[in-house]
Amino acid sequence: MMNSKTAIITGGTAGVGLSITKALAQKNYSVYFIGSNATVGKQLEQEIRGGGNKNAYFVHLDLSDLKAVLNFADDFVQQYER
């Protein structure tokens, strides 16, 4: 989809973050949801993608690691136009 919207959700594996992730996925956003628990994140990615949105992606990232956050941001900006 050329006109699809993209969202990055921190804390996307639980609580409000998960609710937002699922809601945006249902609205056909390309959703990148961040969490520190890789097992839970990958399970949720499969669940959301199984619900019809093939553009939901889990990102394993520890937000307390500033270097990792900066690397993620740099890579994301280089890889995606928006």
C-alpha positions in Angstrom: 0.0 0.0 0.0 1.6 3.2 -1.1 -0.6 5.5 1.1 -0.4 3.4 4.2 0.5 5.0 7.5 3.3 3.8 9.7 3.4 3.8 13.5 6.0 2.9 16.1 4.6 1.9 19.5 6.8 1.6 22.6 5.5 -0.8 25.2 3.5 -2.5 22.5 3.4 -5.9 24.1 1.2 -5.1 27.1 -1.5 -2.7 28.5 -2.3 0.5 26.6 0.6 0.0 24.2 -0.8 -3.4 23.1 -4.3 -2.0 22.7 -3.0 0.8 20.5 -0.9 -1.7 18.5 -3.9 -3.9 17.8 -6.2 -0.9 17.0 -3.8 0.5 14.5 -3.1 -2.9 13.0 -6.9 -3.2 12.4 -6.8 0.1 10.6 -4.2 -1.2 8.2 -1.2 0.8 9.6 2.2 -0.7 9.3 2.9 -1.1 13.0 6.3 -1.6 14.6 5.8 -2.4 18.2 8.6 -2.3 20.6 9.1 -4.5 23.7 11.9 -6.1 25.7 10.4 -9.6 26.0 11.2 -11.3 22.7 9.1 -14.4 23.4 6.0 -12.4 24.1 6.6 -10.0 21.3 7.0 -12.7 18.6 3.9 -14.5 19.9 1.9 -11.2 19.6 3.3 -10.5 16.2 2.0 -13.9 15.0 -1.4 -13.3 16.6 -1.8 -9.9 15.0 -0.5 -11.0 11.6 -2.9 -14.0 11.9 -5.7 -11.6 12.3 -5.2 -10.2 8.8 -2.6 -7.4 9.2 0.6 -8.7 7.5 2.3 -5.3 8.4 2.7 -5.8 12.1 6.3 -6.2 13.2 7.8 -6.8 16.7 11.0 -4.9 17.5 13.0 -6.4 20.4 14.6 -3.3 22.0 15.6 -2.3 25.5 14.7 1.4 25.7 17.1 1.8 28.7 20.0 1.2 26.3 20.4 4.6 24.6 22.9 3.3 22.1 20.5 0.5 21.0 17.7 3.1 20.7 19.8 5.4 18.6 20.9 2.5 16.3 17.3 1.5 15.9 16.2 5.0 15.0 19.1 5.4 12.5 18.3 2.1 10.9 14.6 2.8 10.7 15.0 6.2 9.1 17.4 4.8 6.5 15.2 1.9 5.7 11.8 3.6 5.5 10.8 6.7 3.7 8.4 7.7 6.5 
